Amino acid sequence: MPYQSHPRYSRAFTLIEIMIVVIILGILAAVTIPELTSATTETRANTLHEEVRFMREQIEAFKYEHTDISPGYPSGATTSTPDQADFINQMIGATNVTCVTVSNGSPGSFGPYISTFPVNPVNGLATVLVVANGTTFPTSADGAYGWVYQPSTMTFKSDATGSDQSGADYFSY
């Protein structure tokens, strides 16, 4: 006759054993989740830093190829008011030497300098405040835009409020 366990000694977990496992899992979650959040924040800050660096390089490349005219000016007219639409179109599209957007691959065209306009990884915005000539550049971020750019000074910064883990303002990148 095969062995049968006594009904009093069944192989199920006791309530105490289950509670201990749940408590251990809770402690592990409490330790791990802040670490993951911290890693996400650090990744966003690193990505932001890299986006700012890359955009500055592309703005400089545009200016170099367009007879010292920074992107953002309509038809390259530095006496006109620069705007967001012209800046974005000139960066993501091909342009001729006078900064007019043309078809990609057109003879004598330059660019595109970026494939898509970047989303600010900290505040999630892909808009840019273009600061006009003679206007004072903001001294801090207000978070209303993804980016702040001034063609006359070639200044490009993040408009994300807050700071990274080392205490550096995102605006200072």
C-alpha positions in Angstrom: 0.0 0.0 0.0 1.4 3.4 -1.0 2.5 5.9 1.6 -0.1 8.5 2.5 0.8 11.6 4.5 -1.1 12.3 7.6 -3.9 14.9 7.0 -2.5 17.0 9.9 0.9 17.4 8.1 -0.2 18.6 4.6 2.3 20.1 2.2 0.7 23.6 2.0 2.4 26.8 3.3 1.3 28.2 6.6 0.0 31.8 7.0 3.1 32.8 8.8 5.4 31.5 6.0 3.3 33.4 3.4 3.4 36.6 5.5 7.2 36.4 5.8 7.6 36.1 2.0 5.3 39.1 1.4 7.3 41.2 3.9 10.6 40.2 2.3 9.2 41.1 -1.2 7.9 44.5 0.2 11.4 45.3 1.6 13.0 44.4 -1.7 10.6 46.6 -3.6 11.1 49.5 -1.2 14.9 49.3 -1.8 14.7 48.7 -5.6 12.1 51.2 -6.8 13.9 54.4 -5.6 17.1 53.0 -7.3 15.1 52.6 -10.6 13.6 56.1 -10.3 17.1 57.5 -9.7 18.5 55.8 -12.7 15.6 57.1 -14.8 16.3 60.7 -13.7 20.0 60.3 -14.3 19.3 58.9 -17.8 17.0 61.8 -18.7 19.7 64.3 -17.5 22.4 62.6 -19.5 20.1 62.5 -22.6 19.3 66.2 -22.1 23.0 67.1 -21.9 23.7 65.1 -25.1 20.8 66.7 -27.0 21.9 70.2 -26.1 25.5 69.4 -27.2 24.3 67.9 -30.5 22.0 70.8 -31.3 24.7 73.3 -30.7 27.0 71.4 -33.1 24.3 71.3 -35.8 23.5 75.0 -35.3 27.2 75.8 -35.8 27.4 73.6 -38.9 24.4 75.4 -40.4 26.0 78.8 -39.7 29.2 77.6 -41.3 27.5 76.5 -44.5 25.2 79.5 -44.8 27.7 82.4 -44.9 27.6 83.1 -41.1 23.8 83.2 -40.8 22.4 81.2 -37.9 19.2 79.1 -38.4 15.9 80.7 -37.5 15.9 83.8 -39.7 13.3 83.8 -42.5 15.2 83.5 -45.8 18.4 84.3 -44.0 17.5 87.9 -43.4 19.2 88.7 -40.1 17.3 92.0 -39.9 14.0 90.1 -39.7 12.5 88.5 -36.6 13.6 84.9 -36.2 10.9 82.4 -35.3 10.3 78.8 -34.2 8.9 77.6 -37.6 11.8 78.8 -39.6 14.3 77.5 -37.1 12.8 74.0 -37.0 12.2 73.9 -40.8 15.8 75.0 -41.5 17.2 72.3 -39.1 15.1 69.4 -40.3 15.0 70.2 -44.0 17.4 71.0 -46.8 18.2 74.7 -47.4 20.0 76.7 -50.0 22.8 79.1 -49.3 20.2 81.9 -48.5 18.5 79.7 -45.8 15.4 79.0 -47.9 14.0 75.5 -47.4 14.3 73.4 -50.6 13.8 69.8 -51.6 16.3 67.3 -50.2 19.1 66.6 -52.6 18.5 69.8 -54.6 21.7 71.1 -56.3 23.6 73.4 -53.9 21.5 72.4 -50.9 22.7 71.9 -47.4 21.2 69.7 -44.7 19.1 68.4 -43.2 21.0 68.9 -40.0 18.7 66.8 -37.8 16.1 64.2 -38.8 13.4 65.3 -36.3 13.3 68.1 -33.8 14.2 66.7 -30.4 11.9 66.3 -27.5 13.3 67.7 -24.3 13.7 64.4 -22.2 13.1 66.2 -18.9 9.9 68.2 -19.7 8.7 66.2 -22.7 8.3 69.3 -25.0 9.5 69.7 -28.6 8.9 73.4 -28.9 11.4 76.2 -28.9 11.3 79.8 -27.8 13.2 81.8 -30.3 14.6 84.9 -28.7 14.7 87.9 -31.2 17.7 90.1 -31.8 18.2 92.7 -29.2 16.0 90.8 -26.7 17.6 89.7 -23.5 18.1 85.9 -23.2 16.2 84.4 -20.2 18.3 83.9 -17.1 16.4 80.8 -16.1 14.0 78.2 -17.4 10.3 78.6 -17.0 9.3 75.2 -18.4 6.9 76.6 -21.0 9.0 75.3 -23.9 11.3 72.4 -24.5 14.2 74.7 -25.6 15.3 78.3 -25.8 17.3 79.6 -28.7 18.7 82.9 -29.8 20.1 83.0 -33.3 22.1 86.3 -32.9 24.2 84.7 -30.1 23.8 81.0 -31.2 22.7 80.3 -27.6 20.7 77.1 -27.3 19.5 75.9 -23.9 17.0 73.6 -22.2 13.8 75.2 -20.9 13.3 72.4 -18.3 13.0 73.5 -14.7 14.8 71.7 -12.0 18.3 70.2 -11.6 20.1 67.0 -12.0 21.5 64.8 -9.2 24.6 66.8 -8.9 22.6 70.0 -8.3 23.3 71.6 -11.8 20.3 73.4 -13.3 19.1 71.8 -16.5 19.1 75.4 -17.9 22.9 75.6 -17.3 23.7 72.6 -19.6 
